[in-house]
Amino acid sequence: MLSWLGILLAFGALVGWGFGDFLIQRTARAVGTWQALLFLSAMGTVVLLPAALPSAAVAATASQWRPLALSALVACLSAPINFAALRRGKISVVSPIIALELPLTVALSIAVGREQISPMQVALILATFTGIMLTSAHSTKRLERGAALAFISAFGLGASNFLIGKNSQDLSPALALWVAYAALTVEAMVALALQRKLAAIFGQLRSHWRLISAQGAADVTAWTCYAIATTYIPIAVTITISESYVALAVLLGITVNRETLTTRQRIGAALATVSVIALSGITGG
């Protein structure tokens, strides 16, 4: 029963991240990279504070702030790059590159987290990743805008996925996320203050509050679902299910941006869907 709860939460993260990246791109293009990051992280900091406070007291007495600080540092390095990649590039090009975070997270969960994954689960994880790449990749020989930034951010996001999952297991999901969001809020405020753009955010908030609110709601919901899911099922399985949000991002690109779907992408979408369903069934069973 608990395994199925974790699987359902992982699917919640899938939906949240799928819409989240789409909305992050639109918000970053409307107000700016650091502004979009500030609005999102500030919402997460405020929303998660009540749930994080009890765990913060326990962590303080247990001297467990070192992994939390490491997670916050990794988030501060990777999140701005990720936002910049989404702002500059096309989702259909950036998404398959960012999807490299999947094998990186799985590798860390096995090598560092000592998670036990069955051969069948490993095969389905690889099949899911292959499907994601086929669904999202465009046949192009030139380096698209945002591609290099997406490649760099994938490594940071892979580490961040693992650290947040591990801290959620060892401490609490709310505290693991709150520390990261709080650090990102401070980082974004400092960056905007140095650029002398901090005062202008109130006007941007009034002008784009619907888009900003939707962005924050999608991302905070997705990360909360992901963090809680890792307390019920392995991090490697959680990230594999939730990472299929890339296919959802492609679907949004097709329906909203009127992009076309090639035969290769259709095969990839089917492979990713079947693999995730099979992985969910095996894990739940």
C-alpha positions in Angstrom: 0.0 0.0 0.0 2.8 2.4 0.9 4.6 1.6 -2.3 1.5 2.5 -4.3 1.3 5.8 -2.4 4.9 6.6 -3.4 4.1 5.7 -7.0 1.1 8.0 -7.0 3.2 10.8 -5.5 5.9 10.3 -8.2 3.2 10.6 -10.9 2.1 13.9 -9.1 5.7 15.1 -9.5 5.6 14.1 -13.2 2.6 16.3 -13.8 3.9 19.2 -11.7 7.3 19.2 -13.3 5.8 18.9 -16.8 3.7 22.0 -16.4 6.3 23.6 -14.2 9.1 23.7 -16.8 6.6 25.1 -19.3 5.5 27.8 -16.9 9.1 28.6 -15.8 10.0 29.2 -19.4 7.1 31.6 -19.9 7.7 33.4 -16.5 11.5 33.8 -17.1 10.9 35.2 -20.5 8.3 37.6 -19.1 10.1 38.9 -16.0 13.7 37.6 -16.2 15.7 34.6 -15.0 16.5 35.8 -11.4 13.0 37.3 -11.0 11.3 34.0 -11.9 13.6 32.1 -9.6 12.9 34.5 -6.7 9.1 34.4 -7.1 9.2 30.6 -7.2 11.6 30.0 -4.3 9.9 32.6 -2.1 6.6 30.8 -2.5 8.2 27.5 -1.6 9.9 29.1 1.4 6.7 30.5 2.8 4.4 27.6 2.0 6.8 24.9 3.5 7.9 26.9 6.6 5.2 25.6 9.0 5.8 22.0 8.1 9.6 22.4 8.2 9.9 24.1 11.7 9.3 20.9 13.8 11.9 19.0 11.8 14.4 21.9 12.0 14.5 21.7 15.8 15.2 17.9 15.6 17.9 18.4 12.9 19.6 21.2 15.0 20.0 18.9 18.0 21.1 16.0 15.9 23.7 18.1 14.0 22.4 17.0 10.6 22.6 20.4 8.9 25.7 19.5 6.9 23.8 17.4 4.2 21.1 20.1 4.2 23.7 22.8 3.5 25.3 20.7 0.7 21.9 20.3 -0.9 21.3 24.0 -0.7 24.7 24.7 -2.3 24.0 22.4 -5.2 20.6 23.9 -5.7 22.0 27.4 -5.8 24.5 26.3 -8.4 22.1 24.4 -10.7 18.8 26.2 -10.4 19.8 29.5 -12.0 21.5 27.7 -14.9 18.4 25.5 -15.4 16.2 28.6 -15.5 18.5 30.4 -17.9 18.5 27.3 -20.2 14.7 27.2 -20.2 14.5 30.9 -20.9 16.9 30.9 -23.8 16.2 27.5 -25.5 13.2 25.5 -26.8 11.6 23.1 -24.3 11.7 20.4 -27.0 15.5 20.8 -27.3 16.4 21.6 -23.7 14.3 18.9 -22.1 16.1 15.8 -23.5 19.4 17.3 -22.3 18.1 18.0 -18.9 16.8 14.4 -18.8 20.4 13.3 -18.3 19.7 14.0 -14.7 17.8 10.7 -14.6 20.8 8.3 -15.0 22.9 10.6 -12.8 20.3 10.4 -10.0 20.0 6.7 -10.3 23.8 6.2 -10.3 24.1 8.3 -7.1 21.2 6.5 -5.4 22.9 3.1 -6.0 26.5 4.1 -5.5 26.1 6.5 -2.6 22.6 5.8 -1.2 23.2 2.0 -1.4 19.7 1.4 -2.8 18.9 -2.1 -4.0 17.4 -2.1 -7.5 16.4 -5.4 -9.2 17.7 -6.2 -12.7 14.2 -5.8 -14.1 13.9 -2.4 -12.5 17.3 -1.4 -14.0 16.1 -2.6 -17.4 12.9 -0.6 -17.2 14.7 2.5 -16.0 17.0 2.3 -19.0 14.0 1.7 -21.3 12.2 4.8 -19.8 15.3 7.0 -20.3 15.6 5.8 -23.9 11.9 6.5 -24.5 12.3 10.0 -23.0 15.3 10.8 -25.3 13.5 9.5 -28.4 10.4 11.5 -27.5 12.1 14.8 -26.9 15.1 14.8 -29.2 15.1 16.8 -32.4 17.2 15.8 -35.3 19.6 18.8 -35.6 23.3 19.2 -36.2 23.7 22.7 -34.8 23.9 23.5 -31.1 20.6 25.1 -30.1 20.3 28.0 -27.8 20.3 27.0 -24.1 21.7 23.5 -25.0 25.1 24.0 -23.3 23.4 25.5 -20.2 21.0 22.6 -20.1 23.9 20.1 -20.2 25.6 21.8 -17.3 22.4 22.0 -15.2 21.7 18.3 -15.7 24.6 17.4 -13.5 23.6 19.7 -10.8 19.9 18.6 -11.0 21.0 15.0 -10.7 22.9 15.7 -7.5 20.1 17.8 -6.2 17.5 15.1 -6.9 19.6 12.6 -4.9 20.4 15.0 -2.0 16.8 16.1 -1.5 15.6 12.5 -1.7 18.2 11.4 0.8 17.5 14.3 3.2 13.8 13.6 2.9 14.5 10.0 3.9 16.8 10.9 6.8 15.1 14.0 8.1 11.9 15.2 6.5 10.6 16.2 3.0 9.5 19.6 4.2 12.8 20.5 5.8 14.8 19.2 2.9 12.9 21.4 0.5 12.6 24.4 2.7 16.3 24.8 3.2 16.9 24.6 -0.6 14.1 27.1 -1.3 15.3 29.5 1.4 18.8 29.4 0.0 17.6 30.1 -3.5 15.5 33.0 -2.3 18.5 34.7 -0.6 20.6 34.0 -3.7 18.1 35.5 -6.1 17.5 38.6 -3.9 21.3 39.2 -3.7 21.7 38.8 -7.5 18.8 41.2 -8.2 20.1 43.7 -5.6 23.5 43.7 -7.2 21.8 44.4 -10.6 19.6 47.1 -8.9 16.5 45.3 -10.1 15.1 44.3 -6.7 12.7 47.2 -6.4 11.1 46.5 -9.8 9.9 43.0 -8.8 6.7 44.4 -7.2 5.6 45.9 -10.4 6.3 42.6 -12.2 4.4 40.7 -9.6 1.3 42.9 -10.1 1.6 42.5 -13.9 2.2 38.8 -14.1 0.8 37.4 -10.8 -1.3 34.7 -12.5 1.7 33.3 -14.4 4.0 33.7 -11.4 1.5 31.9 -9.1 1.0 29.1 -11.5 4.7 28.6 -11.9 5.2 28.4 -8.2 2.3 26.2 -7.5 3.4 23.7 -10.1 7.0 23.5 -9.0 6.4 23.4 -5.2 3.7 20.7 -5.7 6.0 18.7 -7.9 9.0 18.8 -5.5 6.8 18.1 -2.5 5.4 15.0 -4.2 8.8 13.9 -5.2 10.3 14.4 -1.7 7.5 12.5 0.0 7.6 9.8 -2.6 11.2 9.0 -1.8 10.2 8.1 1.7 8.0 5.3 0.4 9.9 4.0 -2.7 13.6 4.1 -3.8 14.9 7.4 -5.1 15.9 5.7 -8.4 12.4 4.5 -9.0 10.9 7.9 -8.0 13.0 9.9 -10.3 12.4 7.5 -13.2 8.6 7.8 -12.9 8.7 11.6 -12.3 11.3 12.3 -15.0 8.8 11.2 -17.6 7.5 14.8 -17.3 9.7 15.4 -20.3 7.1 13.6 -22.5 4.4 15.9 -21.0 6.5 18.9 -21.8 6.7 17.7 -25.4 2.9 17.2 -25.4 2.5 20.8 -24.3 4.8 21.9 -27.0 2.7 20.1 -29.6 -0.7 21.3 -28.3 0.3 24.9 -27.3 3.3 25.7 -29.5 1.9 23.6 -32.5 5.0 21.4 -32.8 4.8 18.2 -34.9 5.5 14.7 -33.6 7.8 12.5 -35.7 7.5 8.7 -35.9 10.6 8.4 -33.7 9.0 10.6 -31.1 5.8 8.5 -31.2 7.8 5.4 -30.6 9.7 7.0 -27.8 6.5 8.2 -26.1 5.0 4.8 -26.2 8.2 3.1 -24.9 8.5 5.6 -22.0 4.8 5.2 -21.1 4.9 1.4 -21.1 8.1 1.3 -19.2 6.9 3.6 -16.5 3.7 1.6 -16.1 5.6 -1.6 -15.9 8.1 -0.2 -13.4 5.2 1.1 -11.3 3.5 -2.3 -11.3 6.7 -4.1 -10.3 7.5 -1.6 -7.5 4.0 -1.6 -6.2 3.8 -5.4 -6.2 
